[in-house]
Amino acid sequence: MTVPSLKDFRRIVVKVGSSLLIDQAAGEVKEAWLTALADDIASLHREGREVLVVSSGSIALGRSRLKLPRRPLKLEESQAAAAVGQIALARIWAKVLAGHGIDAGQILVTLQDTEERRRYLNARSTIAKLLEWRAVPVINENDTVATNEIRYGDNDRLAARVATMVSADLVVLLSDIDGLYTAPPALDPEARLIPVVEAVTDEIEAMAGAAGSELSRGGMRTKIEAAKIATQAGTHMLIACGKIAHPLRAIATGAPCTWFLTPANPVTARKRWIAGSLEPKGRLTIDAGAVKALYAGKSLLPAGITRIEGQFARGDAVIVCAADGHDIGRGLVAYDAGDAERIMGRSSQEAAKILGVSGRKEMIHRDDLVVGRPPQ
């Protein structure tokens, strides 16, 4: 089996946990370690790769700045500590990346932002624009507003959700351990590192242990859950030790780690989800020119639409059909039904004037569109 390499991936999500980023005794950021990680990120960035960071640490930093007692915090105390820590965390990431001429963009998300369709699309679009501008999005759970009922509670699964949302090729979970072992190595001296996991089976799940440090809310169990989320969406994942300097460089040069492989890729997995898992909420009839364009791999523009049926919202799945009624495919529509009716048959420039805002030029982007085979 060929083990992948970092150079094989274009869009990479790197998850950094609190226990790596924060000095537990001092309650401050490990600046030398973070500077080395920023060097690694900048190296990938110079190679033309797109890097996103999912960073923990806001509560731990806020707790230190506010000199809160070393005891479990109540929910409202954690939220208030996060409000202080998020500012500090954003400033620190901006500083270390600016040293390489890279802008950082802060994104705070909750569980709802990755689960509710409209918010999901908004977050996806914002992150896509930052990547287009060659900035590095730094993403964290919005601990100032997330309650126990609507939170991830760990950034392993958040990193996997973010990766699926942006169609990333790879998730890197930097941890205090260098991968998945056959048993918790602290308890079993015979435990062996598993370098490659081809599928997350019941046996693999049984190997997961509990959380390993006071600052970390995750553990191997949440990493296995993250692997399931990522690989089902066509994204590879790896777990590697982050306690060393230049952890990404170490991965690239063959340091021990565990790869979780997927047979799919983000685009095919996403299109499979659109084609088979979503109930269509409407129907768009298109002209012959648009039919030809879709079969050629183009996006669907408002100008090519001749009829709209159904009540759908932005992000809903709709069926696309030709004038004779046969289905062309289905996709995720970028406009609500009311706005779609107003701009169908119009150019993108005309659509912007009609709606009064410059929205998306595509009714359905080709990445959100699954097209069948042309009739013979």
N, C-alpha and C positions, 0 to 999 in steps of 0.2 A: 504493500500500500504506500502511495506517495503522500508524505506529510506536507501540508501547505506551508507557505512562508509568508511573512508580512508583505513581501514585494508582490504577492499575487493579488492583493486587495486594493481597491480604489477608495472606498468609503469606510472608515474605521471608527467605531465607537470605543473609547477607552474609559473604563470605570475606575475611579480612585476612591477608596474607602477612607473613613475617618481615621482608622487605626494606622494607616500609612501616612496620611497627610498631617495629622496633629500629634505633637509630642504630648503624651498623656500626662507626664509629670508637670511640664511647664504650661500646658494648655495653649501652646502657640504652634504655628505652622513650622514644619521642618523645612526651612528655607533651602538648605543645600540640596536636600533630596528633590524638592519641587523644581529647583533650578535645573537639575540634571534631567528630570522628566520633561521639562519644557524644551530642553535641547533635543531630546528624542522626538518630541512632537514637531518641532521646527524642521528636523531632518526629513520626516515624512512629508511635511508640508512643502518643502523645497522640491521634493520628488514629484509634486503634482497631486499628491493624495489629499483627500478631504478627511479631516479629523474632527470628531466631536468628543467632548469630555463630559462624562457624568460624574460629578464631584460631590461627595459627602463633606461634612465638616462644619456646616453652619451652626448647628446646635452646640457642638463642642467648642467652637470659637466664641460664640456668644456667651456661653457659660463661663469661659475664662475671662472675657472682657468684663462681665458683670460680677465676677468673683462670687459665683453662686456656690452653695455648699455641695460637697461630694456625696450626694444622695440621689435616689431616683427622682426625677422632676415630674411634677404634675403636668397634664396636657397644656394648660395655659402658660405654665412656666417654660415648657419646651418651645411653645410658639413664640413667646416673647424673646427668649434667648436666640431663636432662629432669626428674628427680625434684626437683631444686632449683628449676629454672625454672618448673615447673608451679605451685608454691606462689606464686611471685612474680607470675606471669601472672594467676592467679585473683584475687589481691589487687588488682592494678591494675585489672582489668575491674570488679570489685565496687566499687571506689572511684569510678571515673568514672561508672558508672551510678547509684550511690547519690546522686550529686549531683543527679540528676533524680528521686529518689524511686523508682527502679526496682531491684528485686532481681535479682542475677545468680545463675544456677545453673551450676556446672561439670559438664560431661559429658565423660568421657574414654572414647574408643572405640577398638577395633581393627578390622581388616578382618573378623574373625569376627562382630563385633557387627552388621554390616550384611549379612552373607551367610548366617549360620545362623538359621533361622526363629525358634527360641525366643528367642534373644538379640536378634534384630531386633525381635520383638514387645515384649520387655521395655524396650528402648531407646525404641521408639516410644511406649509408654505413659508412660514417665517424662517424656519431652519434652512430650507432650501435656498432662500434668498441670501442668508448669511454665508452659506457655503459658496454660492455663486460669486459673492463679493470677496471670497477667500479669507473670511473671518473664521475663527474657531468658536463654535457655540459651546458655552459652559453651562451644563444643565444640572439642575438639582430639584428634588421634590420641594414644593412650596410649603415648608414646615410651619410657616406663620399662619396658614389658614386650613391646612389639612387636619381633619380629625381622625380618630382611630378608625372610624367606619369608612372613611373615603381616602385612605392613604395606602401606599405601597408598603411603607415601613422598612424597606431596604432598597438600596440602589442597584442591587444585582438584577432584580426583575425589572426595575425602571429602565436600566440600560438596555435590556433585551427588548422592552416595549418601544423605546426610542429608536433602536436599531430597525425594528420592523416598520415603524412609522416612516422612517426616512429611507427605507430600502438600502440599508447598509450591508456591506459584504461580510463584515467581521465585527464581533464584539470581543474586546479584550478585558477580562476581569482581573485587575491587579489585586492580589490578595496577600495575606500573611503566610500562605502556603503555596507551594509551586505546582499544585494540581490536585487531581482526584486520586486518592489512594484506595487500595482494596479494603482498608480499615483505617480508622483514625490513627495516624502515626504516633501521636502522643500516648496512645493506650496499647498499641500493638507494634512491637519492634520488628515484626516480620512483615509489616504492611509494605506494599509495593506501589510505586507510582504507575498509573495507567496513562501512557502517552497519547493514545487515540481512542476515542469513543465514537463508534460508527452510528449508534442509536441509543437513546436513553431508554433502557429496559427497566423492568422491576428490579433486576439484580443491581443495576447501576444506582438506582434510587436508594436501595438498601444500604449502599456504602456511605451515604451522606451522614455527616455528624452535626453537632450543634454549633451555635455561635461561639467564637473563640476569644473575644476580648470585650472589655467593658464599653469601649467606644463603638464597636461594631454592632449593628442590629441584624447583620446577616450571618451567614455561616455556609457550610457546604450544602445544606439542604436548599437554601435559596438559590445557590449557584446552579444546582441541578434543575430547579424550576426555571431559572433563566435560560438554561441550555434547551429545555423543551420549547419554550416560547420562541427562541431565536431559530433553532433548527427547523421547526415546523413552518417558519416563515421564509426559509431559504437562506438563512444567515449562519455562517460558521461562527463558532465561539471558542475561546480558549481561556483557561485559567493559568495564571503564572504568578510567580513570586514578585511582589512589588517592594519588598524591604530593601532590595539592593539599589545602588545608584544606577541610573540609565536602564531601567527595566525593559523598555521597548527595544533598546539596542541589544540587550541580552537575549531577548526572544529571537530577534533577527539573526543572531549568531549561534543559535542552537541551544540556549539554556533549557533546562527541563521544564516542561509544562504539559498540560492536557488539552488536546484539541477535541472539540465536539463537532463532528462533520455533518453536513446536510447534503443530500443528493440533488437538491433543487438550487435555485438561485433566487434572489429577492424579487426579480421581475416575474419569473414564471410562477412563483408561489403566490404572489399578490394577484396575478391574473387568474390563477386557479381559484382563489378565494372569490374574486368578482364573478367568475363564471358559474360557480357552483354553490356558493354559500349565502348569497344575498338575494332576497326576494325583490323582484323588480317593482318599482312604484309607478312607472309610467312608460310611455312609448314615444319615440321620436321617429318620424318618417323623413327620409332625406332624398335629395334629387340624385340623378345619375352621376353627376360630377363628384358629389360627395362620396357616393358608393365607390367609385373608382379610386378616390383619394384614400379611403379607409383600407381598401384591399392593398394599396401601395404602402401601408404603414403610417399614414398621416393621422393627425388629430382631426376631430370633427369641429368645424367652425360654425357659428350661427348662420352664416350665409347659405349653407347647404341644407338647412332644415326647412321642410315645407309644412309639417303638421306636428302638433304636440298634443298628447293625450295623457291624462292622469294628474294627480296632485302629488308632486314630489318636492322635496327640499334639497338644497345644495348638499352633495355628498351621497344622495340616494342612488341606487342602481336603477337604470332604465334600459329598456330594449331599444335597439336601433334597427329600423327596417327600411327596405327599399320601397319605391312607389307601388310595386306590385304586391306588397305585403309580406314578402319573405324576409326572415330575420337575417340581418348582417352580423349582429353581435350584441354585446351589452357592455355598459360602462358606468362610471360614476360621474354624474352630471355636476357641472360647476355653478349652476344657477338654480334658484327656485323656479317652480313652474310658471308663476306669474311673470317674472322677469324674462324667462326663456321665451314665452309667447310674444313679449314686446320686441325682442331683438331677433327672432327667427327670420331668416331670409335677408338679414342685414350684414353689412361689412363690420369688422371689428371697430373701425372708426365711428361708424354710424351708431353702433351699439353703445359705445361710451357716451355719445351725446344724448341718446334716448334715456339711458339710465342715470345720467348726471355724474357718473363716476367712471374711472378707468379700471374696469374689472379685468377678469381673465379674457384673453382673446379667443380661447378655445371653449366650446360648449362641453366637450369631453376631451381631455388630454390623452394622447396615445398611450401614456403609461397607465392610464386608468381605463383602458378600452381593450376588450377581448373581441376579436373579429374572427368569424368562422372562415371556412374555405370558400373561395369563389365558386359559383355554380358552373358545372361543366357544360 
